[in-house]
Each structure stands twice: as structure tokens, then as C-alpha cells.
Amino acid sequence: MEQYQEEIKAHLMATDEEFRRLATKHSEYKKRVEELESRPHLSDEDHMEEVRLKKIKLHLKDQMLEMISRYRTQQTV
């Protein structure tokens, strides 16, 4: 099942501009969160930024999973 989902992701990355945009944004936010998490101590502002970025990143992931689900449904109909 995981392999099939990875194949769908690869297909959508190659063929769907919106999916590519979401994936790029998700990657950018992931990198920024990792940068914040690598710090030994976060200021209050940095912590709030980390929480905000994680929420955005999760929202983007949810949108991508919805697109994968829609694609999967269309292929089985």
C-alpha cells in the first residue's frame, strides 16, 4: 500500500502543478521547522513561529493526502 501511495505521489509531482506547489511549500516549511528545532533554545517568538509553521505544514500535508485520495478514487472508478 505504501509503495502504491509513493507511486501516486511521484505521478502527481510529475503531472499536477498544484500538487507540486503544495509539496514544495511543505518541504520549505519542513526545512524551516528543522532549523528551529536544531537550536538549543528557542525564544518565545521562535517557539510561536515553530508552532505556526507546523500547523501550516500539517495543513499542506492534509491537502496533498486529499489529492492522493481523489486520484486513487478516480483510478478505481
C-alpha positions as CSV (number, residue, x, y, z in Angstrom):
1,M,0.0,0.0,0.0
2,E,2.8,2.4,0.9
3,Q,4.6,1.7,-2.4
4,Y,1.4,2.5,-4.3
5,Q,1.0,5.8,-2.5
6,E,4.6,6.7,-3.3
7,E,3.9,5.9,-7.0
8,I,0.8,8.2,-6.9
9,K,2.9,10.9,-5.3
10,A,5.5,10.6,-8.0
11,H,2.8,10.7,-10.7
12,L,1.2,13.8,-9.2
13,M,4.5,15.5,-8.8
14,A,5.2,14.9,-12.5
15,T,1.7,15.9,-13.7
16,D,-0.1,18.1,-11.3
17,E,1.1,21.7,-10.8
18,E,-1.0,22.3,-7.7
19,F,0.4,19.1,-6.0
20,R,3.9,20.2,-6.9
21,R,3.3,23.6,-5.4
22,L,1.9,22.1,-2.2
23,A,4.8,19.7,-1.9
24,T,7.4,22.4,-2.5
25,K,5.8,24.6,0.2
26,H,5.6,21.6,2.6
27,S,9.3,21.0,2.0
28,E,10.2,24.6,2.6
29,Y,8.3,24.7,5.9
30,K,9.8,21.4,6.9
31,K,13.3,22.7,6.4
32,R,12.4,25.9,8.4
33,V,11.0,23.8,11.3
34,E,14.1,21.6,11.3
35,E,16.2,24.7,11.5
36,L,14.3,25.9,14.5
37,E,14.3,22.5,16.2
38,S,18.1,22.3,15.8
39,R,18.6,25.3,18.1
40,P,19.5,24.5,21.7
41,H,17.0,27.1,22.9
42,L,14.1,28.9,21.2
43,S,12.9,32.4,22.1
44,D,9.2,32.8,22.7
45,E,8.8,34.2,19.2
46,D,10.8,31.3,17.7
47,H,8.6,28.8,19.5
48,M,5.4,30.5,18.3
49,E,6.9,30.5,14.8
50,E,7.6,26.8,15.1
51,V,4.1,26.0,16.2
52,R,2.7,28.2,13.4
53,L,4.9,26.5,10.7
54,K,4.0,23.1,12.0
55,K,0.3,23.9,11.6
56,I,0.8,25.2,8.1
57,K,2.9,22.2,7.2
58,L,0.2,19.8,8.5
59,H,-2.5,21.6,6.5
60,L,-0.4,21.3,3.4
61,K,0.1,17.6,4.0
62,D,-3.6,17.1,4.5
63,Q,-4.3,18.8,1.2
64,M,-1.7,16.6,-0.5
65,L,-3.2,13.4,1.1
66,E,-6.7,14.6,-0.1
67,M,-5.4,14.9,-3.7
68,I,-3.8,11.4,-3.4
69,S,-7.1,10.0,-2.2
70,R,-9.0,11.7,-5.0
71,Y,-6.6,10.4,-7.6
72,R,-6.9,6.9,-6.1
73,T,-10.7,7.1,-6.2
74,Q,-10.7,8.2,-9.8
75,Q,-8.4,5.3,-10.8
76,T,-10.7,2.7,-9.3
77,V,-13.9,4.1,-10.8
